[in-house]
C-alpha cells in the first residue's frame, strides 16, 4: 500500500498507520522467552522450563540466542501435551 507522503498523519486510516510501522495484528509469531510466556500466559521461568522440556520443539525455531515461536502450533502442541498428562 502506497501512502501519499504529503498526507497528514491525522488523516490516515488505522490500516495505513499500521502499515507505516509494519504492525500486523494477525502476527503468527512471537519472539524470545518473553513471547513464549505471553503465548502460554505464564512467567518467563515457566516458559523456559516448557521450552527446555522439548514439548514445543516443532513450534520453535532457534538460531543462536534468537527464538521464533509459531503461536498456533505452540498452543496446539501444549494443549496436546496437557491433555495426555490428564489422561494418565
Secondary structure, DSSP 8 states (H G I E B T S, - for coil): ----TTS-GGG--HHHHHHHTT--TT--EEEHHHHHHHHHTS-HHHHHHHHHHTTTGGGEEEETTEEEEEHHHHHHHHHHHHHHHHH-
